[in-house]
Amino acid sequence: MKQQKNTYWTLFWSTFQLSAFTFGGGFVIIPLMRKKFVHHLKWIEEEEMLDLTAIAQSCPGAIAVNASILVGYRVAGVPGALITMLGTVLPPLIIISIISLFYAAFRDNAVVSMVMSGMLAGVAAVICDVVLTMGANIFKQKKLLPIFVLAGAFCAVRLWNVNIILIILVCGALGAANLAWSTRKKNQEGGEVQ
């Protein structure tokens, strides 16, 4: 029971800290979650974090909240999902509530404006890190389908302005077909060995 409470507290405090000190949205919090839950706490495998990120991105809502819910659920079930959601939502709620009290003063402040401009550069760097790290994991697998899907999705968004929902549906269908094909192939090979 004590270990379970410790796990809940660690989940809450980790997501609370990540959410409180991360500016720039969900794609910025993902590599920090990866560092915390994969490398530091070792509760989740690298490939599983990549899968959770893909699911979080394809679900409606904020990617940071979706990812934290999935990580919490993976680690501690439904209570873990609720705790990580609370830990992720509280800091922005508190910060925005405080800022709304002093909005007029913040709106025209030159220092605040410069700080926000500086944060944009940091956010761009973190997003580049996410792309390179997670893209490298796809290339390490040395499977052609994920590489073609990655390149195709990028081209569809950047070059042809294809709707992201269509891209998600096509990628989901390709993934399901690939899983069905590989499962059938594995079952056939298992039947031949016996």
Number of C-alpha atoms within 10 A of each C-alpha: 6 7 8 10 10 11 16 21 16 15 23 23 16 18 30 21 13 21 25 18 10 15 17 14 15 21 22 24 26 24 21 17 21 21 14 17 20 18 13 11 11 12 13 18 13 17 13 13 21 17 12 21 24 14 15 23 18 16 12 9 10 13 22 24 23 24 27 32 27 23 28 24 18 16 18 18 13 14 14 23 25 19 23 30 25 17 25 26 17 15 19 17 12 12 11 13 12 11 14 12 10 11 12 10 11 14 11 10 10 10 10 13 13 10 10 13 11 11 14 13 10 15 18 14 12 19 19 13 15 19 12 12 12 17 15 11 13 18 13 9 10 10 10 11 13 17 15 11 16 16 11 14 18 15 13 16 13 10 9 9 10 14 10 13 10 11 17 16 12 14 17 13 12 15 15 12 12 13 12 12 12 12 12 12 12 12 11 11 11 10 9 8 6 5
